[in-house]
Amino acid sequence: MNYIFCLVSLLGAFLLFQVQPMISKFILPWFGGSPGVWTTCMLFFQVMLFGGYSYAHLLSGRKAATQAWVHVGLLVLAALLLPIVPGGALKPLGSENPSWHILVLLLATVGLPYFVLSATSPLVQVWYSRVYPDRPPWRLYALSNAGSLTALLTYPILIEPRWDAVQQAWIWSGSFLLFALLMGACATGEWKRGTAEAARRLHEEVVKDSQGPGPGVWRRVGWVLLPAFASLMLLATTNHVCQDVAVIPFLWVVPLALYLVTFIICFDHPRWYARPVWAVPAMLAIMLTSGLYNIPWDWTPGFVTELVIYFATLFFICMVCHGELARLKPGTSHLTEYYLLMSAGGALGGLAVSLVAPMVFKTFLEWSLGLVIGFVIVTWVAYRGVVATRTLRAKQLVGGVFAVVGVAALYFIVDWEFLGFGSALERSRSFYGTLRVQVRTADDGTTYHSLYCSGTEHGRQNMDRVMRRDPLTYYGHETGIGMALDRLKNQPDAKVGIIGMGTATVACYAEPGQTYRFYEINPDVVSMARKWFTFIDDLEARGAKYELALADARLSLEHEPAQNFDVLMLDAFSGDSVPVHLLTREAFAIYQRHLKPDGIIAVHITNKYLNLAPVVERLAREFGYLTTRQCIDPGDLPGHYAPDYLLLTKDAQFIQAHPPAPPKYARALQVPLWTDHAHNLFQILDRR
């Protein structure tokens, strides 16, 4: 029975956490590739975990035989719902509320199997206590977290590169059947093999525990608030990172894995958590994170450095929260209540980030505020650890030092720009990210409006009436998109498709009679582009036609008749992340249907973190396109950048007239053909 308990704890936790990145990646292309997909999925998993712990808490009070047969019945029912492959009927049409649709989709696909798995840890520990009343069950909890960690680490390294999403779902479903058999054996064996002597001794332990002073109100509050704050920081950090890098399982898995490591360390044995050892580094990590871009010397961190700093900060904060949580462990009689309130805290943290914060904040303020609150918490914990064995006078002296250091550090951490305030004409936040419009005045008095998504500028306009048609930033005449659109100058019937509106700067190229059709998933982008920029109004004033498809571009193109575009531009970025579902074989098959035989697909591949060129070049070979890569330095032209474009066409004359001009940092790389179910951004992380 001991081996079965251990194996079930490991396998159940492994499956519980393996399904999270797997099913999230499966549905990511259906919802625009937004980071909100992952945070919404995490909310679902945390709420279901709370449901599973509630079920375990209620079931553990019943007779052993009742527990066994009820749980076996649920296992059988969950097995009948396999495999966990989302059906086409669950695919969104593009007009639904994405958060609620994701929750319903997950409930219909993995709801019951995940619910059964989530009850495994507390149930197995209760049953273990009955069979082995002299052995503490907490190491089984550490063991289950080790299984969870193994699942997360193996997914991006072994599972994701080897099998596509459908194959992964079938393998997971087969593994769940094995788990169901073992869990059924564990459930029935628990009440058959538990001896009367073991039951008597357990009863004595429970009675003894219940006769002592039970957990107080504030202790129970700690069971909720500590995991809630750790969960909030987990999701807020993941959201922050995904906005600026990419929405990929690798960046979901690492913070979640670190989160689980803290559980393993803290619950394996009390000796691993010493307050000053973890709280003081947490203070330093938070100060470094919050001041990363305010360091007085000239230093720009690379993405690896950024990730290390952000994830280290998350790790230390979670270590302190979970270490304090482990110090509040109750006796055996309150075990399931303890886990129930812990899971309630995790769900509250998920609700705060996924549902409450987008309605209350205009920026990702929860991450910045979380760092400030976290600093206060870890400073208090460090102080408590240092003064634990000191005299009153020494406590007062140490307290004064900590107060001075804490106030000085908070002054360093808390500045308005860090908290997401500061000057802006308008801010917004939605499922698809944060936006802000800022105004700046040059030395010559010229006024510019700029649109930012997270920290990345998505377009700029000179507001002078004479100069406002000048395409700035990534869209100048010398850029790849400029070459493609200038080709259409004398074609009054030309039609251009643009995936990703931004400020609609490319509307500068529209001539009388031409049609520019924009595909934009975020209504806030459209609102800001019309309110603060004049590109679309000027386009219409010149006699060109403006069209808008307000939905995910791929879903819209999939259902539209052929548009016969002369140029189709892919410029759908969120921060520096990329929507992967627009760069797959299935997506390019849709683009080809909408493109004229000599048309051009212009892919904007500028990115600080990802080497996208090999992916697009492999897709070009698949569909028989010629390519030219254009990254021409505009020199000293104010407001102009040197963006990286890859142009795909079957027009050999255009390719001959525009020989490749790749960037100096271009790096050749062989990647497999990307599909909806098989793609791996970890392979193209740009390590320059």
Secondary structure, DSSP 8 states (H G I E B T S, - for coil): -HHHHHHHHHHHHHHHHHHHHHHHHHHGGGGTT-HHHHHHHHHHHHHHHHHHHHHHHHHTTS-HHHHHHHHHHHHHHHHHT------GGGS--SSS-HHHHHHHHHHHHHHHHHHHHHTHHHHHHHHHHHH-TTS-THHHHHHHHHHHHHHHHHIIIIIHHHS-HHHHHHHHHHHHHHHHHHHHHHHHHHHHH--HHHHHHHHHHHHHHHHS----HHHHHHHHHHHHHHHHHHHHHHHHHHHHS---HHHHHHHHHHHHHHHHHHHH-GGG--HHHHHHHHHHHHHHHHTTT--SSS----HHHHHHHHHHHHHHHHHHHHHHHHHT---GGGHHHHHHHHHHHHHHHHHIIIIIHHHH-SSSHHHHHHHHHHHHHHHHHHHHHHSTT--HHHHHHHHHHHHHHHHHHHHHH--TTTTT-S--SEEEEETTEEEEEEEEE-TTS-EEEEEEETTEEEEEEE-STTTTTS--BTT-TTSHHHHHHHTTTT-TT-EEEEE--TT-GGGGG--TT-EEEEEES-HHHHHHHHHH--HHHHHHHTT-EEEEEES-HHHHHHHS----EEEEEE---BTTB--GGGSSHHHHHHHHHHEEEEEEEEEE---SSB--HHHHHHHHHHHT-EEEEE----TT-TTB----EEEEES-HHHHHHS--B--TT---------BTTB--GGGGB---
